[in-house]
């Protein structure tokens, strides 16, 4: 019995660790992007808009189908005064009441309307494609947001790692200073300076941990994970990406940017709109058939020769003659709208070029910073080694020793941040081409 209680107690002691392990998830960058895209509420809304556009296209197609209608009428009449005499002739005697059944069925088809239905279908199909491009653009935005947050978390994790190394080094220096103090080699002030340095670095570690929790939570929300999930990053190294000439990315951007493609489609939509407006001056030709059922007998199921059922077939040609002189301004308005779309594309193309050039130069600058920082780390490492040796030999002051160590670890943090910035700058460059995950 005691053994069972010990087992249960031991299980409760392990429960927090088990629960903690259940909420930790290791993620690579691509896996994070896939999760963000799969769970994005914005993309689900975009898909809803695509479905709405597809349904609208189906409605436009239905409008080109023949129209048909049917009706059935029952009519009952009470005739209190049922005798009619006109001009002194024989009076006409009507029944005191009457019942009648009347039914109609009609089918109408527009054979020619100047191509309006065709233009409407083509225009609506293009607008459906515009909705799909809008969803693609949202997907790129979601992917980039995940990448941005992922690298923000990478920055704080690497900074935390370097700070932990710094704290371990300071503790070692503190033990050495305490030993030197016990031997009478250094003063108490040296020990206090190392203790103060450790406290300052510990405060930095607390701030970094606070930032890590905030970014981790934001990434959980972005990826659709439980809000208490602790994310571990699979990427431990960020290699420098080789890039192509600027002209290659410019060509990609002009071909792939969803906004430019949307404006191209809007131009085609405007062209169909012009054709549709011009079609107003053309006649409309329709064909129709009508069936009538007239049953004045009052019986729902009449006998022979107690009802008639005429069928009519006819064609109609209609032409709004006034459109010959009042339609030209509508055409002019539609052409102006199309011209405005062309101007918008020119403006956007220039904006895309300047954006892409900036992102290209920013990436090159980020790579150059890495090269400079790697050199500075080598210099800071050598300086730290020399000051450590001088301090052991009581040649350098404790301030010089602490400053050298601070410079070294700050350079290490700056290098990790620069690597993350360079990787993010690379994806920013890709985003400006319209394909952030290419």
Rosetta blueprint (number, residue, H / E / L):
1 X L
2 X H
3 X H
4 X H
5 X H
6 X H
7 X H
8 X H
9 X H
10 X H
11 X H
12 X H
13 X H
14 X H
15 X H
16 X H
17 X H
18 X H
19 X H
20 X H
21 X H
22 X H
23 X L
24 X E
25 X E
26 X E
27 X E
28 X L
29 X H
30 X H
31 X H
32 X H
33 X H
34 X H
35 X H
36 X H
37 X H
38 X H
39 X H
40 X L
41 X H
42 X H
43 X H
44 X H
45 X H
46 X H
47 X H
48 X H
49 X H
50 X H
51 X H
52 X H
53 X H
54 X H
55 X H
56 X H
57 X H
58 X H
59 X H
60 X H
61 X H
62 X H
63 X H
64 X L
65 X L
66 X L
67 X E
68 X E
69 X E
70 X E
71 X E
72 X E
73 X E
74 X E
75 X E
76 X E
77 X E
78 X E
79 X L
80 X L
81 X L
82 X L
83 X E
84 X E
85 X L
86 X L
87 X L
88 X L
89 X L
90 X L
91 X L
92 X E
93 X E
94 X L
95 X L
96 X L
97 X E
98 X E
99 X E
100 X E
101 X E
102 X E
103 X E
104 X E
105 X E
106 X E
107 X E
108 X E
109 X E
110 X E
111 X E
112 X E
113 X L
114 X L
115 X L
116 X H
117 X H
118 X H
119 X H
120 X H
121 X H
122 X H
123 X H
124 X H
125 X H
126 X H
127 X H
128 X H
129 X H
130 X H
131 X H
132 X H
133 X H
134 X H
135 X H
136 X H
137 X H
138 X H
139 X H
140 X H
141 X H
142 X H
143 X H
144 X H
145 X H
146 X H
147 X H
148 X H
149 X H
150 X H
151 X H
152 X H
153 X H
154 X H
155 X H
156 X H
157 X H
158 X H
159 X H
160 X H
161 X H
162 X H
163 X H
164 X H
165 X H
166 X H
167 X H
168 X H
169 X H
170 X H
171 X H
172 X H
173 X H
174 X H
175 X H
176 X H
177 X H
178 X H
179 X H
180 X H
181 X H
182 X H
183 X L
184 X L
185 X L
186 X L
187 X L
188 X H
189 X H
190 X H
191 X H
192 X H
193 X H
194 X H
195 X H
196 X H
197 X H
198 X H
199 X H
200 X H
201 X H
202 X H
203 X H
204 X H
205 X H
206 X H
207 X H
208 X H
209 X H
210 X H
211 X H
212 X H
213 X H
214 X H
215 X H
216 X H
217 X H
218 X H
219 X H
220 X H
221 X H
222 X H
223 X H
224 X L
225 X L
226 X L
227 X L
228 X L
229 X L
230 X E
231 X E
232 X E
233 X E
234 X L
235 X L
236 X L
237 X L
238 X L
239 X L
240 X L
241 X L
242 X L
243 X L
244 X L
245 X L
246 X H
247 X H
248 X H
249 X H
250 X H
251 X H
252 X H
253 X H
254 X H
255 X H
256 X H
257 X L
258 X H
259 X H
260 X H
261 X H
262 X H
263 X H
264 X H
265 X H
266 X H
267 X H
268 X H
269 X H
270 X H
271 X H
272 X H
273 X H
274 X H
275 X H
276 X H
277 X H
278 X H
279 X H
280 X H
281 X H
282 X L
283 X L
284 X E
285 X E
286 X E
287 X E
288 X E
289 X E
290 X E
291 X E
292 X E
293 X E
294 X E
295 X E
296 X L
297 X L
298 X L
299 X L
300 X L
301 X L
302 X L
303 X L
304 X L
305 X L
306 X L
307 X L
308 X E
309 X L
310 X L
311 X E
312 X E
313 X E
314 X E
315 X E
316 X E
317 X E
318 X E
319 X L
320 X L
321 X L
322 X L
323 X H
324 X H
325 X H
326 X H
327 X L
328 X H
329 X H
330 X H
331 X H
332 X H
333 X H
334 X H
335 X H
336 X H
337 X H
338 X H
339 X H
340 X H
341 X H
342 X H
343 X H
344 X H
345 X H
346 X H
347 X H
348 X H
349 X H
350 X H
351 X H
352 X H
353 X H
354 X H
355 X H
356 X H
357 X H
358 X H
359 X H
360 X H
361 X H
362 X H
363 X H
364 X H
365 X H
366 X H
367 X H
368 X H
369 X H
370 X H
371 X H
372 X H
373 X H
374 X H
375 X H
376 X H
377 X H
378 X H
379 X H
380 X H
381 X H
382 X H
383 X H
384 X H
385 X H
386 X H
387 X H
388 X H
389 X H
390 X H
391 X H
392 X H
393 X L
394 X L
395 X L
396 X L
397 X L
398 X H
399 X H
400 X H
401 X H
402 X H
403 X H
404 X H
405 X H
406 X H
407 X H
408 X H
409 X H
410 X H
411 X H
412 X H
413 X H
414 X H
415 X H
416 X H
417 X H
418 X H
419 X H
420 X H
421 X H
422 X H
423 X H
424 X H
425 X H
426 X H
427 X H
428 X H
429 X H
430 X H
431 X H
432 X L
433 X L
434 X L
435 X L
436 X L
437 X L
438 X L
